[in-house]
């Protein structure tokens, strides 16, 4: 699929690499850029498509996340993966071994929910801006994996303009990052349907956590469709991790594509 890297500038003035662009000077990432991997369908498929915002695991927008975006693009969506660690590093691409644990821990511990919401709001605005007209006027969904699943859930509670949110094994939905409420405590704010794909062998979120999240959604009257794969653990979608489970990954992807085709049409 055709792909490119975009850089979303948060500062209020014009940047030398982005003439004519202007963003909110009150943003927490003032004077920074947020890199975004963008994959879109072939030109022969048209020139206007819905957007899926793809939120990374704890390993950054690495090769695996790029391939995930390409798969969504092949299904008829523009897939946009913002580098969520950009306040600490422009775009770290981390591996899955023990040697990268200190970096992953440092970047994860620096995440703050208010800044995450700012970032997703800016991506939503970008999809409707003059910078990438292929997505103007089309619906927007969000999908996230691991910590990205948590971010997708948080975005559903706090970001306007989303028509669907898909959560893959989103851990820590029951606790806040920084000050403020945990995402689960904001469930009543969700106004779009939520899809969930989870591993029955996972410990973060555990099956009890998944039950608590589903109960919160039911209590709030939020339409949701959760599925747990009994033989799968955390990270089952990533074919570069030892926890990869192809049967679960294939089924979850088919569910996710069907969910977005229904809700972003």
Protein Blocks (a to p, Z undefined) as FASTA:
>chain_A
ZZddddddfbfbdcfklghiacdfkbmkgoiacddddddddfklojcdcdddddddfkoj
afklmmmmmmmmmnopacddddfklmmogbacddfbfklmmmmmmmmmmpcfklmmmmmm
mmmmmmmmmklmmlgoiacddddehjlmmmmmmmmmmpghiabdcdehighklpcehedd
dfklmmmmpcbdcdddddfkbcbdcfklmmmmmmmmmmnopacdddddfkbcehklpmkb
fkbcfklmmmmmmmmmmmmmmmmZZ
